[in-house]
Amino acid sequence: MTHATTPKEPAAADGKEGAAHLSAAEHCAAAETLFARARTLDPDPGRTPPLAAEYERCLEWACLHLRLAEAITAGAALIAAHRRLLADPEVRTSPHLEDEVRHWAGFFRTQHDTTRRTA
């Protein structure tokens, strides 16, 4: 039986090759859905083991979604801060910052690339 807490096959996630790309807001919404599901399975000492496992799975996946949303938000904030620094001609940025920003910008470009072909 498949639950909302189990991962989908990458190709089945959105009909495209590879997993679906979610924004930070979508990850937060997914976490809220999983937390709501966990609340319906509220811990009860008399619970059956499958329900206890489902409760734990819901919490683990919700926490994963929140960590992903936090990382995406941090990357976007880094890019925004870098752009503000570049606007000030007196500020020099380090090569490490430049490299990190380049990687985050590449990540966001691939997330929002509308030219990707479907399988």
Secondary structure by P-SEA (a helix, b strand, c coil): cccccccccccccccccccccccaaaaaaaaaaaaaaaaaacccccccaaaaaaaaaaaaaaaaaaaaaaaaaaaaaaaaaaaaaaacccccccaaaaaaaaaaaaaaaaaaccccccc
